[in-house]
Each structure stands twice: as structure tokens, then as C-alpha cells.
Amino acid sequence: MAVTRSHPVFAITFAVTYAILYVLAVEHNWALFTYHPVAEEFHFLVEKAADGPSMYWYGWMASAGLGALFVSAIVAWLPAGLTNGLAIGLSWAIPLFTMGIFVYLMKDFFFR
């Protein structure tokens, strides 16, 4: 399989967009679905559980993944002139920065 110009553009855009959308999904609770482990049920969008905990993590990942897939597909179809300035360093810098955001958000958990 030959690697075209759109493959690296798609990969860089997906990495950056996924990290940003995942932070937004967690902060605003934009879960695509909710899993209730006690009842062993999945529900569409956010739903509070009647008994036991609700797990939103899978839904956050799905929301960020679908959003990043959509944005990356659009950017990959753009002409080469518009995506030439896309910095490869963003594909690791933005996710690394995102990890720092989560460490800050969970500082009370780490430093009790």
C-alpha cells in the first residue's frame, strides 16, 4: 500500500483532535453512551444509574474518537496547499499537554 499525502495529515490531525476532544468530553460529560456494570447495561448518552456506579469513560472515548475521525477525514480531503503547514510536532505535543491537564485535574487524587 502506498502512503499518500493524506495519510500523515489524517494521523496528525486525529492525534491532536482526539486529545482536545477527550478533554472537552470529560470536562462537559459528553459521553456517547453510559455503561452500568451492576446491571450490565449500556445506555445511549449520559444516564445516571439507579443502583451502583455509572461508567462514562467508554462513552467519552467514543465521543472523542468519532469527533476526531470526522475532523481528520475533512482535513485529509483538503488540498495539499492548505495542509502543508501542519506541524508534525503537534502530534505528540498536544497529547502530552493533555496528559498534563489530566494530572492537574486529578491532583487531589495523587496528592492526598
Sine and cosine of phi, psi and omega as CSV:
sin_phi,cos_phi,sin_psi,cos_psi,sin_omega,cos_omega
0.00,0.00,0.79,-0.61,0.01,-1.00
-0.99,0.12,0.68,-0.73,0.03,-1.00
-1.00,0.07,0.88,-0.47,0.02,-1.00
-1.00,-0.01,0.06,-1.00,0.00,-1.00
-0.90,0.45,-0.50,0.87,-0.09,-1.00
-0.97,0.24,-0.35,0.94,0.00,-1.00
-0.90,0.44,-0.79,0.61,0.04,-1.00
-0.90,0.43,-0.57,0.82,0.03,-1.00
-0.89,0.45,-0.70,0.72,0.02,-1.00
-0.88,0.47,-0.72,0.70,-0.06,-1.00
-0.90,0.43,-0.70,0.71,0.00,-1.00
-0.91,0.42,-0.72,0.70,0.00,-1.00
-0.90,0.44,-0.64,0.77,0.00,-1.00
-0.90,0.43,-0.71,0.71,-0.02,-1.00
-0.87,0.49,-0.71,0.71,-0.03,-1.00
-0.94,0.35,-0.74,0.68,-0.05,-1.00
-0.92,0.39,-0.64,0.76,0.00,-1.00
-0.87,0.48,-0.71,0.70,-0.02,-1.00
-0.88,0.48,-0.69,0.72,-0.01,-1.00
-0.92,0.38,-0.71,0.71,-0.01,-1.00
-0.92,0.39,-0.52,0.86,0.02,-1.00
-0.92,0.39,-0.67,0.74,0.06,-1.00
-0.88,0.48,-0.70,0.72,0.02,-1.00
-0.90,0.43,-0.64,0.77,0.01,-1.00
-0.90,0.43,-0.64,0.77,0.01,-1.00
-0.94,0.35,-0.72,0.70,-0.05,-1.00
-0.91,0.41,-0.59,0.81,-0.06,-1.00
-0.97,-0.26,0.05,1.00,-0.01,-1.00
0.81,0.59,0.81,0.59,0.06,-1.00
-1.00,-0.05,0.93,0.37,0.00,-1.00
-1.00,0.06,0.75,-0.66,0.04,-1.00
-0.93,0.36,-0.54,0.84,0.08,-1.00
-0.47,-0.89,0.27,-0.96,-0.01,-1.00
-0.84,-0.54,0.67,-0.74,0.05,-1.00
-0.94,-0.34,0.75,-0.66,0.05,-1.00
-0.93,-0.36,0.98,-0.20,-0.11,-0.99
-0.92,0.38,-0.51,0.86,-0.01,-1.00
-0.92,0.39,-0.71,0.70,0.00,-1.00
-1.00,0.05,-0.16,0.99,-0.07,-1.00
0.80,0.60,0.79,0.62,-0.04,-1.00
-0.77,-0.64,0.53,-0.85,0.16,-0.99
-0.95,-0.33,0.63,-0.77,0.06,-1.00
-0.76,-0.65,0.58,-0.82,0.01,-1.00
-0.95,0.33,0.71,-0.71,-0.03,-1.00
0.89,0.46,-0.30,-0.95,-0.11,-0.99
-1.00,0.06,0.78,-0.62,0.04,-1.00
-0.60,-0.80,0.78,-0.63,0.03,-1.00
-0.96,0.27,0.56,-0.83,-0.01,-1.00
-1.00,0.05,0.56,-0.83,0.08,-1.00
-0.98,0.22,-0.61,0.79,0.03,-1.00
-0.68,-0.74,0.73,-0.68,0.01,-1.00
0.99,0.14,0.00,-1.00,-0.06,-1.00
-0.99,0.15,0.34,-0.94,0.14,-0.99
-0.94,-0.35,0.68,-0.74,0.01,-1.00
-0.95,-0.32,0.89,-0.46,-0.02,-1.00
-0.98,-0.19,-0.21,0.98,-0.13,-0.99
-0.83,0.56,-0.71,0.70,0.01,-1.00
-0.88,0.48,-0.65,0.76,0.02,-1.00
-0.92,0.39,-0.60,0.80,0.06,-1.00
-0.90,0.44,-0.68,0.73,0.01,-1.00
-0.90,0.44,-0.66,0.75,0.01,-1.00
-0.92,0.40,-0.65,0.76,0.02,-1.00
-0.89,0.46,-0.73,0.68,0.01,-1.00
-0.91,0.41,-0.63,0.78,0.00,-1.00
-0.91,0.42,-0.70,0.71,0.02,-1.00
-0.93,0.38,-0.64,0.77,0.04,-1.00
-0.90,0.44,-0.70,0.72,0.02,-1.00
-0.92,0.40,-0.61,0.79,0.05,-1.00
-0.88,0.47,-0.70,0.72,0.01,-1.00
-0.89,0.46,-0.77,0.63,-0.02,-1.00
-0.90,0.44,-0.68,0.73,-0.03,-1.00
-0.91,0.42,-0.62,0.79,0.03,-1.00
-0.90,0.43,-0.64,0.77,0.02,-1.00
-0.92,0.40,-0.71,0.70,-0.02,-1.00
-0.91,0.41,-0.58,0.81,0.01,-1.00
-0.91,0.41,-0.46,0.89,0.01,-1.00
-1.00,0.09,-0.16,0.99,0.01,-1.00
-0.92,0.39,0.43,-0.90,0.05,-1.00
-0.89,0.46,0.43,-0.90,-0.06,-1.00
-0.86,0.50,-0.54,0.84,-0.01,-1.00
-0.89,0.46,-0.49,0.87,-0.01,-1.00
-0.99,0.13,-0.37,0.93,-0.08,-1.00
-0.94,-0.34,0.12,0.99,0.01,-1.00
-0.90,0.43,-0.52,0.85,-0.04,-1.00
-0.99,0.10,0.10,0.99,-0.02,-1.00
-0.93,0.36,0.89,-0.45,-0.10,-1.00
-0.99,0.15,0.79,-0.61,0.02,-1.00
-0.91,0.41,-0.52,0.86,0.00,-1.00
-0.87,0.49,-0.41,0.91,0.04,-1.00
-0.90,0.44,-0.46,0.89,-0.06,-1.00
-0.93,0.37,-0.31,0.95,0.10,-0.99
-0.90,-0.44,-0.47,0.88,-0.06,-1.00
-0.94,0.33,-0.70,0.71,-0.02,-1.00
-0.92,0.39,-0.74,0.67,0.07,-1.00
-0.87,0.49,-0.58,0.81,0.05,-1.00
-0.91,0.42,-0.67,0.74,0.07,-1.00
-0.89,0.46,-0.62,0.78,0.02,-1.00
-0.89,0.45,-0.63,0.77,0.06,-1.00
-0.88,0.47,-0.62,0.79,0.07,-1.00
-0.89,0.45,-0.62,0.79,0.06,-1.00
-0.88,0.48,-0.69,0.73,-0.01,-1.00
-0.93,0.37,-0.56,0.83,0.09,-1.00
-0.89,0.45,-0.67,0.74,0.04,-1.00
-0.90,0.44,-0.71,0.71,-0.01,-1.00
-0.90,0.44,-0.49,0.87,-0.03,-1.00
-0.97,-0.25,0.35,0.94,-0.07,-1.00
-0.87,0.50,-0.55,0.83,0.03,-1.00
-0.92,0.39,-0.52,0.86,0.04,-1.00
-0.95,0.32,-0.65,0.76,-0.04,-1.00
-0.98,0.19,-0.57,0.82,-0.11,-0.99
-0.89,-0.45,0.94,0.33,0.02,-1.00
-1.00,0.04,0.00,0.00,0.00,0.00
